[in-house]
Amino acid sequence: MSRSWSGRPRQRYFRRPRSRWRKFLDYLLAAAVLGLLILVSARLDRVETRQTQGVAVVNDGDSITLGTERIRLRGIDAPEYSQICRLGGAEYPCGRRSREALSRLIGARQVSCSGWERDKYGRLLGECSVAGTDLNRTQVEAGWAIAYGGYEVEEAVARRDRKGLWAGEFDRPRDWRNMHGDMAEIEHGSYGRILNWLREIFRFS
């Protein structure tokens, strides 16, 4: 028996052979990982950036339709079309005002959008512009949309200057939707981006 530097007998350890059940589990895990890699590779085209442009139909202050493509302006959140806010002690249709602001920005000009994410309602989350004007950013700067995973600096300036919604009182659109049982969606930050990526990869359609 060999001895260690301390003079004590060195113990030898023998690895027990893996059982057939353990080998089967290892093979099953390897097959699952391989299958996952194949699935992801086959569906990477789903998360490629898409470019689209055309004459827009303005749905509300943060969503438009270009042809058959429904687009949600990424990183912002505007009041729902039927949402009511308060200004100077009186109510006013802030959702309609937000939509009108976006309509004025666009006019009859072509809108260009790009993005790869889709929300759980199938809408493309895009950054959109018209004649060099960033629609997402401008809506927040004007105070007719709030930051929703982006444009926090623009929101802070609009709030300081009491522009748009910030001139009065309003429920954040997400809270208003929750109170009225409307569509719920996660913010468009890093967490939301990961969920949208997984949704695209594992969407079976």
C-alpha positions as CSV (number, residue, x, y, z in Angstrom):
1,M,0.0,0.0,0.0
2,S,1.4,3.4,-1.0
3,R,1.9,6.0,1.6
4,S,1.2,9.8,1.5
5,W,3.8,12.4,2.5
6,S,2.6,12.2,6.1
7,G,3.5,8.5,6.3
8,R,-0.1,7.4,6.5
9,P,-1.4,4.7,4.2
10,R,-3.0,6.4,1.1
11,Q,-6.6,5.3,0.5
12,R,-7.6,4.4,-3.0
13,Y,-11.1,5.3,-4.2
14,F,-12.8,3.4,-6.9
15,R,-15.6,4.9,-8.9
16,R,-18.6,2.7,-8.9
17,P,-19.9,1.9,-12.4
18,R,-23.0,3.8,-13.4
19,S,-26.2,1.8,-13.4
20,R,-28.1,1.2,-16.6
21,W,-30.8,3.6,-15.3
22,R,-28.3,6.4,-14.8
23,K,-26.9,5.8,-18.3
24,F,-30.4,5.9,-19.7
25,L,-31.0,9.3,-18.0
26,D,-27.7,10.6,-19.3
27,Y,-28.6,9.6,-22.8
28,L,-32.1,11.1,-22.4
29,L,-30.7,14.4,-21.2
30,A,-28.2,14.5,-24.1
31,A,-31.0,13.8,-26.6
32,A,-33.2,16.6,-25.1
33,V,-30.3,19.1,-25.2
34,L,-29.6,18.2,-28.8
35,G,-33.3,18.4,-29.7
36,L,-33.5,21.9,-28.1
37,L,-30.5,23.1,-30.1
38,I,-31.9,21.8,-33.3
39,L,-35.3,23.6,-32.6
40,V,-33.6,26.9,-31.7
41,S,-31.4,26.7,-34.8
42,A,-34.4,26.0,-37.1
43,R,-36.4,28.9,-35.7
44,L,-33.7,31.7,-35.4
45,D,-35.3,33.3,-38.5
46,R,-38.3,34.2,-36.2
47,V,-36.1,36.6,-34.2
48,E,-34.5,38.3,-37.1
49,T,-35.2,42.1,-37.4
50,R,-38.1,42.8,-39.6
51,Q,-38.4,46.0,-41.7
52,T,-41.8,47.3,-42.8
53,Q,-43.2,50.5,-44.1
54,G,-46.3,52.0,-45.6
55,V,-49.2,54.3,-44.9
56,A,-50.3,53.9,-41.3
57,V,-53.7,53.5,-39.7
58,V,-53.3,54.9,-36.2
59,N,-55.1,52.7,-33.6
60,D,-54.1,54.7,-30.5
61,G,-51.2,56.6,-29.1
62,D,-48.8,53.7,-29.2
63,S,-50.0,51.3,-31.9
64,I,-50.5,51.5,-35.6
65,T,-51.3,49.1,-38.5
66,L,-49.2,49.0,-41.7
67,G,-51.0,46.9,-44.2
68,T,-51.7,43.6,-42.4
69,E,-49.0,44.2,-39.8
70,R,-50.1,45.4,-36.3
71,I,-47.3,47.3,-34.6
72,R,-46.9,48.3,-31.0
73,L,-44.4,51.1,-30.5
74,R,-41.7,49.5,-28.4
75,G,-40.6,51.0,-25.0
76,I,-43.6,53.3,-24.6
77,D,-47.2,53.1,-23.2
78,A,-50.0,55.5,-24.1
79,P,-53.5,55.8,-22.6
80,E,-56.1,53.5,-24.1
81,Y,-58.4,55.2,-26.6
82,S,-61.3,55.3,-24.2
83,Q,-59.2,56.3,-21.2
84,I,-60.2,59.5,-19.3
85,C,-57.8,61.7,-17.4
86,R,-58.2,64.9,-15.3
87,L,-57.0,68.4,-16.0
88,G,-57.8,71.5,-13.9
89,G,-60.5,69.6,-12.0
90,A,-62.3,68.5,-15.2
91,E,-62.1,65.2,-17.1
92,Y,-60.9,65.0,-20.7
93,P,-60.4,62.2,-23.2
94,C,-56.6,61.7,-22.9
95,G,-56.6,58.5,-24.8
96,R,-58.1,60.3,-27.8
97,R,-55.7,63.2,-27.4
98,S,-52.8,60.8,-27.4
99,R,-54.0,59.2,-30.6
100,E,-54.5,62.6,-32.2
101,A,-50.9,63.6,-31.3
102,L,-49.6,60.5,-33.0
103,S,-51.8,61.1,-36.1
104,R,-50.5,64.6,-36.4
105,L,-46.9,63.4,-36.3
106,I,-47.6,60.9,-39.1
107,G,-50.0,62.8,-41.3
108,A,-50.3,61.1,-44.7
109,R,-46.6,60.2,-44.9
110,Q,-45.0,56.8,-45.0
111,V,-44.0,55.2,-41.7
112,S,-41.0,52.9,-41.4
113,C,-40.8,50.4,-38.5
114,S,-38.2,47.8,-37.5
115,G,-38.2,45.2,-34.8
116,W,-38.1,41.4,-34.1
117,E,-40.1,40.9,-31.0
118,R,-43.8,40.2,-30.8
119,D,-46.0,40.5,-27.8
120,K,-48.4,37.9,-26.7
121,Y,-51.1,39.4,-28.9
122,G,-48.9,38.9,-32.0
123,R,-48.1,42.5,-32.5
124,L,-44.7,43.5,-33.7
125,L,-42.8,45.6,-31.2
126,G,-41.1,48.2,-33.3
127,E,-39.2,51.4,-33.4
128,C,-41.0,53.6,-35.9
129,S,-40.2,56.8,-37.7
130,V,-41.6,59.1,-40.3
131,A,-39.4,61.5,-42.3
132,G,-36.6,61.1,-39.8
133,T,-38.8,61.7,-36.7
134,D,-38.6,58.9,-34.1
135,L,-42.3,58.4,-33.2
136,N,-41.7,56.4,-30.0
137,R,-39.4,59.0,-28.6
138,T,-41.5,62.0,-29.7
139,Q,-44.7,60.7,-28.1
140,V,-42.9,60.4,-24.8
141,E,-41.2,63.8,-25.2
142,A,-44.6,65.4,-25.9
143,G,-46.1,63.8,-22.8
144,W,-48.7,61.7,-24.6
145,A,-47.0,58.4,-23.7
146,I,-44.9,57.3,-20.8
147,A,-41.8,55.2,-20.6
148,Y,-42.4,51.4,-20.7
149,G,-39.0,49.8,-20.8
150,G,-37.3,52.7,-22.5
151,Y,-37.2,56.5,-22.9
152,E,-37.0,57.2,-19.1
153,V,-34.9,60.4,-19.7
154,E,-37.5,61.8,-22.1
155,E,-40.3,61.0,-19.6
156,A,-38.5,62.8,-16.9
157,V,-38.2,66.0,-19.0
158,A,-41.8,65.8,-20.1
159,R,-42.9,65.4,-16.4
160,R,-40.7,68.3,-15.3
161,D,-42.2,70.5,-18.0
162,R,-45.7,69.3,-17.4
163,K,-46.4,68.3,-21.0
164,G,-49.3,66.3,-22.2
165,L,-50.5,63.9,-19.6
166,W,-48.2,65.4,-17.0
167,A,-50.2,68.7,-17.1
168,G,-52.9,67.0,-15.0
169,E,-53.7,63.7,-13.3
170,F,-53.9,60.3,-14.9
171,D,-53.8,56.6,-14.2
172,R,-50.8,54.9,-15.8
173,P,-52.2,53.0,-18.8
174,R,-51.1,49.6,-17.3
175,D,-53.1,50.4,-14.1
176,W,-56.1,51.6,-16.1
177,R,-56.1,48.4,-18.1
178,N,-55.9,46.3,-15.0
179,M,-58.9,48.2,-13.5
180,H,-61.0,47.8,-16.6
181,G,-60.1,44.2,-17.4
182,D,-58.3,45.1,-20.6
183,M,-55.2,43.6,-22.2
184,A,-52.3,43.1,-19.8
185,E,-48.7,43.1,-21.0
186,I,-45.3,43.2,-19.5
187,E,-42.9,46.1,-19.9
188,H,-40.6,46.1,-22.9
189,G,-37.4,46.0,-20.9
190,S,-34.8,43.2,-20.6
191,Y,-37.2,40.8,-18.9
192,G,-39.9,41.3,-21.5
193,R,-37.3,40.9,-24.3
194,I,-36.3,37.5,-22.9
195,L,-39.9,36.3,-22.7
196,N,-40.7,37.5,-26.2
197,W,-37.6,35.7,-27.5
198,L,-38.7,32.4,-25.9
199,R,-42.3,32.9,-27.1
200,E,-41.1,33.3,-30.7
201,I,-38.8,30.3,-30.5
202,F,-41.4,27.9,-29.0
203,R,-44.4,29.2,-30.9
204,F,-45.9,26.3,-32.8
205,S,-47.5,28.0,-35.7
